[in-house]
Each structure stands twice: as structure tokens, then as C-alpha cells.
Amino acid sequence: MRKFSLALFLLPLLLHAQSTEYGPAKGTLVIQGGGSDVDTGIFETFINLAGGLDAKIVVVPTAGGNKNPDGSIKEYKEDAVLAGWKKRGCTNVFMLHTHDPKIADTEAFAKVLRDAKAVWFVGGRQWNIVDSYAGTLTLREFHKVLERGGVIGGSSAGATIQGDYLVRGAIAGSEIVMTPEPEHEHGFAFLRRSAIDQHINTRNRWDDLIPVIKKYPNLLGIGISEGTAIVVTGDKFEVIGKWKVAIHDNTRPYQPWEKPYYVLSSGDVYNMKTRAIEKYGTGSPVPPPAIKGKPVTEH
């Protein structure tokens, strides 16, 4: 029943913004493959897209788990969750977390998102995010952040949740690429028609999206290295950070001796709709951009 209710809830969201096929019609996605963002420009890019250090940012730590090993409800301390953000100069940052989708479906819980400029999903296990927010008012408010021209970002599990098919959604373990659990097969489709994997360099996951794209050939597979991100605007994205992004594109012919994917580097710009590289970068990380100190004035 949960699977069908989620599908019915997402339908109007997926029908919206049909001017694009993959990314949001408005707003931007920052999708990081895990690891540190120090000296990569990822944090700075996300903050600037939000509007600067004073922009309202909501941090979602839910992927870190809803329950402790003994079955008790896991609690998050807001000061601890937000400490790193405040240390880097963010002045208007809030935590959002619940283990209970009934709470997530209430106005009192979701209202913090109503004027948020940005949302960041912390890493962990992505099925926890699904269990808390799928089919709720909170999920709709996440999408509305993009509709207002805001930015949604996330790292590791917070990257995968942004896709359509939920890679590594199995409760039993992250080594299971394709979950047997129907309720954990779908992410939040901020980036539609996609399956997103992470940590592909450090955990040798380069080939892991092959069976996903074989079963679902309509999807674009995106494997992202640590310290690396894609910045999605409409149907295009640019690679930023330290390393590589693997593109599993079923529409492209491959030689028998080739792997069924190809690799993008920092600075490359890729068009998901045409499945073409529109611009080649230098392949080397660029210095992080200067951070805006104040939010961008709205017009």
C-alpha cells in the first residue's frame, strides 16, 4: 500500500515542470558523492546558490538513522548537527528531523521549509529518509524549495535520495545495490529519470550501476566520487570538485571490450537530455569561489 500511495503522491510533482526532463525547472541541485568537501568548492557553491551565509538553510540529518541498535528512537541534538555549518559562518541554519511520517505530514513540522532558501541532506542510509518523509507534506515542501528557485544539496545518502531509483535502498546493508523492498525503491526524484550512486572511487563502485541500468534502461546512471559533486540546473550539470563522475548511458554504443559507462572530470558540462558533453573542463579542481556574505536580494 505504501508503494502505491507514494506513487500517487509524487505524480503531480513529477508532472510539474515538464519543461525539463531531468532536473528541476527552477532551482538547483548540488549532489556530492560523499567524503570531505574541503578545498573542493562544493560548500561554497551550495552556500552561494542559497544566497550567502545569511540565507535560511535547513539541514536534514535523518539518514543517520531513526533508531538505535537497541530499537529505541534515536535523538539528534541540534547544536551538534549544526555546529559545522555555524563554524563556517552560516547564521540562519535549522535542523529538521523526525522518525515519524505522521509528524512529517503536519504543518507544525513542515513550516520551517516555507521560506527556506536551501535544504541539505546529510549522509547515512537513504532508506531512513524515505521512511520519515515519503508521501508527506514535508516532501512536498522540499520540492517547493526548488519551485521557488532555491537549492537542494546532499552528500552520500543525501546524494542518492535526490534521484528517482533509490540505489542501495536495502535495509540489510549498503552493499546491496538493488533493494528487494518495494517501499525503498524510489528516492525523491529531485533529479528525475536517474539513479545516483556515491563513493565510487574509494569503495570501488564503478561497475555497480550496470545492473540497475540493465534492468531500467530508461534511467541515466550517475556514479559520483568522493569530494566531487554535480551541480544540476535544468537538464544540465557541471562537475565540480576533486575527482570523477561515471555516466551510465544506455543510449550510447560501447565496444565489447569497454565498460558500459564513461567518465567526466571537473569542469565538464553534461546535457542529460541530449546525453552529450557540451563543454570539457580542465579536469583539475579550481579554487573555491568566494562566499557571499549576504543573501541575494529577491526581485
C-alpha positions as CSV (number, residue, x, y, z in Angstrom):
1,M,0.0,0.0,0.0
2,R,2.8,2.4,0.9
3,K,4.4,2.0,-2.6
4,F,1.1,2.9,-4.3
5,S,0.4,5.9,-2.0
6,L,3.9,7.2,-2.6
7,A,3.5,6.9,-6.4
8,L,0.1,8.8,-6.2
9,F,1.6,11.5,-4.1
10,L,4.6,12.0,-6.4
11,L,2.6,12.0,-9.6
12,P,1.6,15.7,-9.5
13,L,5.2,16.6,-8.6
14,L,6.6,14.6,-11.4
15,L,4.1,16.1,-13.9
16,H,5.1,19.6,-12.8
17,A,7.9,21.4,-14.6
18,Q,7.7,19.3,-17.8
19,S,9.8,22.0,-19.5
20,T,12.7,19.8,-18.2
21,E,13.1,16.1,-18.4
22,Y,15.6,15.5,-15.6
23,G,16.4,18.4,-13.3
24,P,14.0,20.9,-11.7
25,A,12.6,23.7,-13.9
26,K,13.6,26.1,-11.2
27,G,16.2,25.9,-8.5
28,T,19.5,24.0,-8.4
29,L,20.7,20.6,-7.1
30,V,24.2,20.0,-5.6
31,I,24.8,16.3,-5.4
32,Q,28.0,15.2,-3.7
33,G,29.5,11.7,-3.8
34,G,30.5,11.7,-0.1
35,G,33.8,12.4,1.6
36,S,35.2,15.8,2.6
37,D,34.3,19.0,0.7
38,V,37.4,20.9,2.0
39,D,39.1,22.7,-0.9
40,T,36.6,21.3,-3.4
41,G,34.3,24.4,-3.8
42,I,31.3,22.3,-3.0
43,F,30.3,24.0,0.2
44,E,31.0,27.4,-1.2
45,T,28.9,26.7,-4.3
46,F,26.0,25.5,-2.3
47,I,26.1,28.5,0.1
48,N,26.3,30.9,-2.8
49,L,23.3,29.3,-4.6
50,A,21.4,29.6,-1.3
51,G,22.1,33.3,-1.3
52,G,25.1,33.5,1.1
53,L,26.0,32.9,4.7
54,D,22.8,34.6,6.0
55,A,20.4,32.6,3.8
56,K,18.0,30.3,5.6
57,I,19.3,26.7,5.3
58,V,17.5,23.6,6.6
59,V,19.8,20.6,7.4
60,V,18.2,17.1,7.5
61,P,20.3,14.5,9.4
62,T,17.7,11.7,9.1
63,A,19.9,9.4,7.0
64,G,22.0,8.9,10.1
65,G,19.3,6.7,11.5
66,N,15.9,6.7,13.1
67,K,16.5,4.1,15.7
68,N,19.4,3.0,17.9
69,P,20.7,-0.6,17.8
70,D,18.6,-1.4,20.8
71,G,15.4,-0.3,19.0
72,S,15.0,3.0,20.9
73,I,14.3,6.2,19.0
74,K,17.4,8.0,18.0
75,E,17.6,11.6,19.0
76,Y,19.6,14.4,17.3
77,K,21.0,17.4,19.2
78,E,20.5,20.5,17.0
79,D,23.7,22.1,18.3
80,A,25.8,19.1,17.2
81,V,24.1,18.8,13.8
82,L,24.6,22.5,13.0
83,A,28.0,23.1,14.6
84,G,29.9,22.6,11.4
85,W,27.7,24.9,9.5
86,K,27.9,27.7,12.1
87,K,31.6,27.3,12.4
88,R,31.8,28.0,8.6
89,G,29.8,31.2,9.1
90,C,26.2,30.2,8.4
91,T,24.0,32.5,10.6
92,N,20.4,31.2,9.7
93,V,20.6,27.4,9.8
94,F,18.0,25.0,11.2
95,M,17.8,21.2,11.8
96,L,14.8,19.3,10.6
97,H,14.3,15.7,11.7
98,T,11.6,13.2,12.7
99,H,11.4,9.4,12.7
100,D,7.6,9.6,12.3
101,P,6.0,10.2,8.9
102,K,2.8,11.3,10.7
103,I,4.7,14.1,12.3
104,A,6.4,14.9,8.9
105,D,2.9,15.3,7.5
106,T,1.9,18.1,9.8
107,E,2.0,21.9,9.2
108,A,3.8,22.5,12.5
109,F,6.7,20.3,11.4
110,A,7.0,21.3,7.8
111,K,6.5,25.1,8.2
112,V,10.3,25.7,8.7
113,L,10.7,24.9,5.0
114,R,8.2,27.5,3.8
115,D,10.7,30.3,3.5
116,A,13.9,28.2,3.3
117,K,16.4,29.1,0.6
118,A,18.2,25.7,0.8
119,V,18.0,22.2,2.2
120,W,21.0,19.9,2.8
121,F,20.6,16.1,3.3
122,V,23.4,14.6,5.5
123,G,24.8,11.2,4.7
124,G,24.0,7.8,6.3
125,R,21.4,5.3,4.9
126,Q,19.0,6.7,2.4
127,W,16.1,4.4,3.3
128,N,15.8,6.2,6.7
129,I,14.9,9.4,4.8
130,V,12.3,7.6,2.8
131,D,10.7,6.1,5.9
132,S,10.4,9.5,7.5
133,Y,9.3,11.8,4.7
134,A,7.9,9.8,1.7
135,G,4.3,10.7,1.0
136,T,4.2,13.6,3.5
137,L,3.7,17.4,3.5
138,T,7.4,17.7,4.2
139,L,8.3,16.0,0.9
140,R,6.1,18.4,-0.9
141,E,7.7,21.4,0.8
142,F,11.2,20.1,-0.2
143,H,10.0,20.3,-3.8
144,K,8.6,23.7,-3.2
145,V,12.0,25.0,-2.2
146,L,13.1,24.2,-5.7
147,E,10.0,25.7,-7.2
148,R,10.9,29.0,-5.5
149,G,14.3,28.9,-7.1
150,G,16.1,27.5,-4.1
151,V,18.8,24.8,-3.8
152,I,18.7,21.3,-2.5
153,G,22.0,19.5,-1.8
154,G,23.3,16.4,-0.1
155,S,26.2,14.1,0.3
156,S,26.4,10.3,0.1
157,A,22.9,9.1,1.1
158,G,21.9,12.7,0.7
159,A,23.0,12.4,-2.9
160,T,21.2,9.2,-3.7
161,I,17.9,10.3,-2.2
162,Q,17.8,13.1,-4.8
163,G,17.5,10.6,-7.7
164,D,14.5,8.6,-8.9
165,Y,15.6,5.0,-8.4
166,L,17.0,4.6,-4.9
167,V,20.4,2.9,-5.2
168,R,21.4,0.9,-2.1
169,G,18.0,1.3,-0.5
170,A,18.0,-2.1,1.2
171,I,17.8,-2.1,5.0
172,A,20.1,-5.2,5.2
173,G,23.1,-3.2,4.0
174,S,24.7,-0.7,1.7
175,E,26.4,-3.4,-0.3
176,I,23.1,-4.4,-1.8
177,V,22.7,-2.2,-4.9
178,M,19.1,-3.0,-5.8
179,T,16.8,-3.4,-2.8
180,P,14.2,-6.2,-2.6
181,E,11.9,-3.8,-0.6
182,P,9.4,-2.0,-2.9
183,E,8.9,0.8,-0.4
184,H,12.6,1.6,-0.7
185,E,13.0,1.5,-4.5
186,H,12.4,5.2,-5.1
187,G,14.1,8.4,-4.0
188,F,12.5,11.9,-4.0
189,A,13.1,12.5,-7.8
190,F,14.5,16.0,-7.5
191,L,16.6,14.7,-10.4
192,R,14.1,12.6,-12.4
193,R,14.9,9.6,-14.6
194,S,18.1,9.0,-12.7
195,A,19.9,6.5,-10.4
196,I,22.6,8.0,-8.3
197,D,25.5,6.2,-6.6
198,Q,28.3,7.6,-4.4
199,H,31.8,6.8,-3.0
200,I,32.5,5.1,-6.4
201,N,36.3,5.7,-6.2
202,T,37.0,4.9,-2.5
203,R,34.7,1.9,-2.4
204,N,35.4,0.6,-5.9
205,R,31.8,1.0,-7.0
206,W,32.5,2.0,-10.6
207,D,30.6,-1.0,-12.1
208,D,27.8,-1.1,-9.5
209,L,25.2,0.8,-11.5
210,I,25.5,-1.6,-14.5
211,P,22.7,-4.0,-13.3
212,V,20.5,-1.0,-12.4
213,I,20.6,0.4,-15.9
214,K,20.3,-3.0,-17.5
215,K,17.0,-3.5,-15.6
216,Y,15.9,0.1,-16.0
217,P,17.3,1.3,-19.4
218,N,15.3,4.5,-19.4
219,L,17.3,5.8,-16.4
220,L,20.6,7.7,-16.5
221,G,23.1,6.3,-14.1
222,I,25.3,8.8,-12.3
223,G,28.2,7.5,-10.1
224,I,30.0,10.2,-8.1
225,S,33.4,10.1,-6.5
226,E,34.1,11.5,-3.0
227,G,35.0,15.1,-2.8
228,T,33.2,15.6,-6.1
229,A,29.7,16.9,-7.0
230,I,27.4,17.7,-9.9
231,V,25.6,21.0,-9.9
232,V,22.3,20.5,-11.7
233,T,20.5,23.3,-13.5
234,G,17.6,22.2,-15.6
235,D,18.7,19.3,-17.8
236,K,22.4,20.1,-17.5
237,F,25.0,19.7,-14.8
238,E,28.6,20.7,-14.2
239,V,31.1,18.5,-12.4
240,I,33.0,20.3,-9.6
241,G,35.5,19.0,-7.0
242,K,38.4,16.7,-6.9
243,W,37.7,13.6,-9.0
244,K,35.4,11.8,-11.4
245,V,31.8,11.1,-12.3
246,A,30.8,7.9,-14.1
247,I,27.9,8.2,-16.6
248,H,25.9,5.0,-17.3
249,D,24.1,5.9,-20.5
250,N,22.2,3.0,-22.2
251,T,21.7,5.0,-25.4
252,R,25.4,5.1,-26.2
253,P,27.1,2.3,-28.1
254,Y,30.0,0.6,-26.5
255,Q,32.7,-1.7,-27.8
256,P,32.7,-5.3,-26.4
257,W,35.9,-4.5,-24.5
258,E,34.6,-1.3,-23.0
259,K,32.8,-0.8,-19.7
260,P,29.2,0.4,-20.4
261,Y,29.9,3.9,-18.9
262,Y,32.2,6.8,-19.5
263,V,33.8,9.3,-17.1
264,L,33.5,13.0,-16.7
265,S,36.0,15.3,-14.9
266,S,35.9,18.6,-13.1
267,G,34.6,21.4,-15.2
268,D,32.8,19.2,-17.7
269,V,29.3,20.2,-18.5
270,Y,26.9,17.4,-19.4
271,N,23.4,17.6,-21.1
272,M,21.3,14.8,-19.7
273,K,18.5,15.4,-22.2
274,T,20.8,15.1,-25.3
275,R,23.2,12.7,-23.5
276,A,26.1,14.8,-24.7
277,I,29.1,16.6,-23.2
278,E,28.7,20.2,-24.0
279,K,31.9,21.5,-22.5
280,Y,35.1,20.0,-21.4
281,G,36.8,21.4,-18.3
282,T,40.5,21.2,-17.4
283,G,40.0,18.0,-15.3
284,S,41.6,19.8,-12.4
285,P,39.9,21.3,-9.3
286,V,39.5,25.1,-9.4
287,P,39.9,27.3,-6.4
288,P,36.7,27.5,-4.3
289,P,34.7,30.6,-5.1
290,A,34.4,33.4,-2.6
291,I,31.3,33.1,-0.4
292,K,28.6,35.7,-0.5
293,G,28.2,37.3,2.9
294,K,24.6,38.3,2.5
295,P,21.5,36.7,0.8
296,V,20.8,37.7,-2.8
297,T,18.0,40.4,-2.9
298,E,14.9,38.9,-4.4
299,H,13.1,40.8,-7.2
